[in-house]
Amino acid sequence: MIKIGLILLIAPCLLLMGLYMSDLSRVEDCLVAGGSYDSVQQLCDMQNSHPVLPFMAGNTRLVNSAMLLAMLGFFLCVIGLYRPRKGH
């Protein structure tokens, strides 16, 4: 149970970090090129200016699902580590 819990605890966090860094890299490349990143269409726009859309706002279901899986993993780890008292 601990192995499954650790996988569910760590994998979603690593996935989110990877996706966030990829998104951040696209935005940074666009800004360096002199454009404005359109988060809705996920394109670099050289003509218009676009508001900044945080990763959480653009990927709400993904972030919430990953956090729920991480919490499930945490609870599975706690249950797997629980040892009842002996002799009572």
N, CA, C and O of each residue as an XYZ file, in Angstrom:
352
protein
N       0.825     -1.192      0.000
C       0.000      0.000      0.000
C       0.870      1.257      0.000
O       0.504      2.281     -0.577
N       2.026      1.160      0.657
C       2.906      2.330      0.711
C       3.451      2.651     -0.674
O       3.566      3.821     -1.040
N       3.791      1.612     -1.456
C       4.330      1.852     -2.804
C       3.312      2.570     -3.683
O       3.651      3.527     -4.379
N       2.076      2.109     -3.650
C       1.022      2.756     -4.441
C       0.814      4.178     -3.947
O       0.663      5.103     -4.745
N       0.807      4.350     -2.640
C       0.636      5.677     -2.062
C       1.741      6.635     -2.479
O       1.477      7.788     -2.818
N       2.978      6.152     -2.453
C       4.091      7.010     -2.861
C       4.022      7.374     -4.338
O       4.319      8.506     -4.722
N       3.627      6.409     -5.163
C       3.475      6.704     -6.594
C       2.398      7.760     -6.802
O       2.592      8.713     -7.556
N       1.256      7.587     -6.128
C       0.169      8.562     -6.265
C       0.526      9.908     -5.645
O      -0.010     10.938     -6.054
N       1.407      9.913     -4.682
C       1.826     11.161     -4.053
C       2.830     11.923     -4.909
O       2.761     13.148     -5.010
N       3.756     11.203     -5.521
C       4.853     11.857     -6.231
C       4.562     12.088     -7.711
O       4.872     13.160     -8.231
N       3.976     11.110     -8.401
C       3.775     11.210     -9.866
C       2.952     12.425    -10.289
O       3.360     13.122    -11.219
N       1.810     12.715     -9.651
C       1.048     13.891    -10.083
C       1.819     15.201     -9.905
O       1.702     16.117    -10.719
N       2.600     15.277     -8.840
C       3.384     16.493     -8.604
C       4.455     16.665     -9.676
O       4.668     17.772    -10.170
N       5.129     15.575    -10.034
C       6.139     15.644    -11.090
C       5.512     15.995    -12.434
O       6.079     16.765    -13.210
N       4.338     15.424    -12.705
C       3.631     15.741    -13.948
C       3.280     17.224    -14.006
O       3.492     17.878    -15.027
N       2.744     17.750    -12.913
C       2.384     19.171    -12.888
C       3.609     20.064    -13.051
O       3.559     21.064    -13.766
N       4.705     19.705    -12.391
C       5.920     20.515    -12.521
C       6.430     20.492    -13.949
O       6.855     21.525    -14.468
N       6.398     19.332    -14.595
C       6.840     19.231    -15.979
C       5.982     20.048    -16.919
O       6.501     20.758    -17.781
N       4.675     19.955    -16.760
C       3.769     20.722    -17.615
C       3.894     22.221    -17.366
O       3.842     23.020    -18.301
N       4.060     22.596    -16.100
C       4.218     24.011    -15.768
C       5.497     24.571    -16.378
O       5.488     25.666    -16.942
N       6.595     23.828    -16.271
C       7.873     24.301    -16.818
C       7.809     24.389    -18.342
O       8.389     25.300    -18.934
N       7.117     23.463    -18.972
C       6.947     23.505    -20.426
C       6.147     24.740    -20.840
O       6.501     25.432    -21.794
N       5.073     25.002    -20.115
C       4.250     26.178    -20.392
C       5.046     27.462    -20.161
O       4.986     28.394    -20.962
N       5.777     27.497    -19.076
C       6.591     28.666    -18.754
C       7.656     28.905    -19.823
O       7.950     30.050    -20.166
N       8.227     27.835    -20.341
C       9.242     27.943    -21.391
C       8.648     28.537    -22.668
O       9.273     29.382    -23.310
N       7.434     28.095    -23.041
C       6.766     28.653    -24.238
C       6.491     30.138    -24.057
O       6.709     30.921    -24.982
N       6.022     30.534    -22.895
C       5.727     31.943    -22.624
C       7.013     32.764    -22.687
O       7.043     33.832    -23.298
N       8.068     32.265    -22.058
C       9.343     32.991    -22.027
C       9.930     33.137    -23.432
O      10.446     34.200    -23.776
N       9.858     32.092    -24.236
C      10.353     32.168    -25.619
C       9.599     33.220    -26.422
O      10.186     33.946    -27.225
N       8.290     33.292    -26.194
C       7.471     34.278    -26.903
C       7.844     35.698    -26.482
O       7.982     36.586    -27.323
N       8.005     35.906    -25.172
C       8.342     37.243    -24.681
C       9.725     37.685    -25.158
O       9.925     38.857    -25.477
N      10.670     36.760    -25.206
C      12.012     37.077    -25.680
C      11.973     37.468    -27.168
O      12.742     38.319    -27.616
N      11.072     36.838    -27.917
C      10.935     37.151    -29.344
C      10.198     38.467    -29.575
O      10.092     38.922    -30.714
N       9.685     39.086    -28.509
C       9.003     40.372    -28.634
C       7.507     40.270    -28.814
O       6.863     41.250    -29.187
N       6.938     39.099    -28.558
C       5.498     38.905    -28.721
C       4.769     38.888    -27.404
O       5.339     39.154    -26.347
N       3.498     38.570    -27.490
C       2.644     38.418    -26.320
C       2.013     37.037    -26.405
O       1.438     36.678    -27.433
N       2.117     36.268    -25.344
C       1.620     34.883    -25.367
C       0.127     34.851    -25.093
O      -0.341     35.360    -24.075
N      -0.616     34.243    -26.016
C      -2.054     34.055    -25.864
C      -2.272     32.689    -25.223
O      -2.153     31.661    -25.890
N      -2.590     32.675    -23.937
C      -2.724     31.423    -23.197
C      -3.937     30.614    -23.620
O      -3.940     29.390    -23.483
N      -4.958     31.268    -24.128
C      -6.170     30.567    -24.538
C      -5.896     29.732    -25.788
O      -6.255     28.556    -25.844
N      -5.256     30.343    -26.794
C      -4.960     29.639    -28.038
C      -3.582     28.988    -28.014
O      -3.234     28.237    -28.926
N      -2.806     29.268    -26.992
C      -1.451     28.769    -26.809
C      -0.572     29.090    -28.016
O       0.117     28.228    -28.561
N      -0.620     30.356    -28.411
C       0.165     30.856    -29.534
C       0.880     32.140    -29.144
O       0.440     32.872    -28.257
N       1.981     32.397    -29.820
C       2.698     33.645    -29.636
C       2.139     34.649    -30.636
O       2.199     34.424    -31.845
N       1.603     35.740    -30.143
C       0.988     36.764    -30.992
C       1.904     37.977    -31.047
O       2.197     38.596    -30.024
N       2.349     38.308    -32.246
C       3.258     39.440    -32.417
C       2.501     40.762    -32.613
O       3.113     41.831    -32.594
N       1.193     40.697    -32.799
C       0.401     41.893    -33.092
C      -0.301     42.462    -31.862
O      -0.235     43.664    -31.605
N      -0.963     41.606    -31.114
C      -1.814     42.051    -30.002
C      -1.190     41.713    -28.652
O      -0.335     40.834    -28.539
N      -1.643     42.436    -27.636
C      -1.229     42.160    -26.264
C      -2.323     41.343    -25.579
O      -3.512     41.597    -25.771
N      -1.908     40.359    -24.778
C      -2.867     39.478    -24.110
C      -2.618     39.498    -22.599
O      -1.479     39.657    -22.159
N      -3.683     39.336    -21.808
C      -3.497     39.290    -20.346
C      -2.797     37.996    -19.933
O      -2.866     36.981    -20.626
N      -2.133     38.063    -18.801
C      -1.447     36.886    -18.276
C      -2.484     35.959    -17.662
O      -3.298     36.386    -16.843
N      -2.454     34.698    -18.054
C      -3.363     33.695    -17.518
C      -2.523     32.667    -16.760
O      -1.749     31.935    -17.376
N      -2.665     32.600    -15.431
C      -1.861     31.645    -14.660
C      -2.125     30.201    -15.091
O      -3.197     29.882    -15.605
N      -1.141     29.342    -14.874
C      -1.253     27.927    -15.244
C      -2.474     27.289    -14.603
O      -3.175     26.505    -15.242
N      -2.730     27.618    -13.352
C      -3.879     27.051    -12.634
C      -5.198     27.431    -13.300
O      -6.114     26.613    -13.380
N      -5.294     28.672    -13.779
C      -6.535     29.132    -14.401
C      -6.774     28.455    -15.744
O      -7.920     28.220    -16.125
N      -5.715     28.145    -16.454
C      -5.864     27.517    -17.763
C      -6.003     26.005    -17.706
O      -6.454     25.390    -18.673
N      -5.627     25.403    -16.600
C      -5.649     23.938    -16.464
C      -6.263     23.530    -15.130
O      -5.690     22.723    -14.399
N      -7.401     24.077    -14.823
C      -8.015     23.879    -13.508
C      -8.280     22.411    -13.204
O      -7.927     21.929    -12.128
N      -8.896     21.698    -14.138
C      -9.220     20.288    -13.885
C      -7.966     19.448    -13.689
O      -7.911     18.586    -12.812
N      -6.967     19.709    -14.513
C      -5.713     18.962    -14.402
C      -5.062     19.185    -13.039
O      -4.655     18.229    -12.378
N      -4.964     20.432    -12.624
C      -4.325     20.753    -11.351
C      -5.126     20.172    -10.185
O      -4.548     19.571     -9.278
N      -6.430     20.343    -10.200
C      -7.259     19.820     -9.107
C      -7.224     18.301     -9.051
O      -7.160     17.722     -7.966
N      -7.264     17.646    -10.212
C      -7.204     16.182    -10.242
C      -5.864     15.680     -9.728
O      -5.804     14.706     -8.977
N      -4.798     16.342    -10.129
C      -3.470     15.930     -9.663
C      -3.344     16.110     -8.154
O      -2.750     15.265     -7.484
N      -3.879     17.170     -7.621
C      -3.808     17.385     -6.179
C      -4.671     16.374     -5.420
O      -4.298     15.939     -4.331
N      -5.809     16.002     -5.981
C      -6.641     14.971     -5.344
C      -5.918     13.622     -5.332
O      -5.965     12.899     -4.337
N      -5.250     13.287     -6.441
C      -4.482     12.042     -6.479
C      -3.337     12.078     -5.472
O      -3.048     11.074     -4.820
N      -2.691     13.222     -5.346
C      -1.600     13.349     -4.379
C      -2.127     13.189     -2.946
O      -1.475     12.557     -2.115
N      -3.285     13.750     -2.662
C      -3.873     13.589     -1.325
C      -4.255     12.128     -1.066
O      -4.056     11.616      0.036
N      -4.800     11.469     -2.078
C      -5.126     10.050     -1.945
C      -3.851      9.254     -1.657
O      -3.844      8.369     -0.802
N      -2.782      9.573     -2.373
C      -1.503      8.918     -2.132
C      -0.998      9.153     -0.727
O      -0.466      8.241     -0.094
N      -1.160     10.373     -0.232
C      -0.744     10.690      1.143
C      -1.511      9.826      2.146
O      -0.917      9.249      3.057
N      -2.826      9.740      1.973
C      -3.627      8.959      2.910
C      -3.307      7.470      2.816
O      -3.317      6.773      3.831
N      -3.024      6.975      1.609
C      -2.627      5.575      1.478
C      -1.297      5.318      2.179
O      -1.108      4.258      2.776
N      -0.385      6.264      2.115
C       0.891      6.132      2.835
C       0.662      6.107      4.343
O       1.258      5.295      5.051
N      -0.194      6.991      4.829
C      -0.479      7.035      6.265
C      -1.126      5.725      6.714
O      -0.760      5.178      7.754
N      -2.080      5.222      5.938
C      -2.734      3.956      6.287
C      -1.727      2.807      6.239
O      -1.748      1.922      7.094
N      -0.842      2.824      5.232
C       0.168      1.776      5.122
C       1.187      1.806      6.241
O       1.739      0.764      6.593
N       1.452      2.966      6.808
C       2.420      3.090      7.900
C       1.806      2.849      9.276
O       2.531      2.692     10.259
N       0.493      2.819      9.353
C      -0.180      2.657     10.646
C       0.081      1.256     11.203
O      -0.104      0.255     10.510
N       0.495      1.204     12.409
C       0.712     -0.065     13.127
C      -0.072      0.011     14.438
O       0.201      0.871     15.276
N      -1.049     -0.890     14.617
C      -1.803     -0.852     15.876
C      -0.917     -1.268     17.057
O       0.053     -2.009     16.899
N      -1.281     -0.768     18.241
C      -0.533     -1.109     19.456
C      -0.725     -2.567     19.780
O      -1.821     -3.110     19.646
N       0.358     -3.200     20.209
C       0.277     -4.598     20.584
C       0.182     -4.724     22.102
O       0.818     -3.974     22.842
N      -0.624     -5.683     22.550
C      -0.743     -5.941     23.973
C      -1.789     -5.097     24.674
O      -1.872     -5.138     25.902
N      -2.593     -4.332     23.945
C      -3.627     -3.523     24.592
C      -4.980     -4.019     24.214
O      -5.987     -3.467     24.658
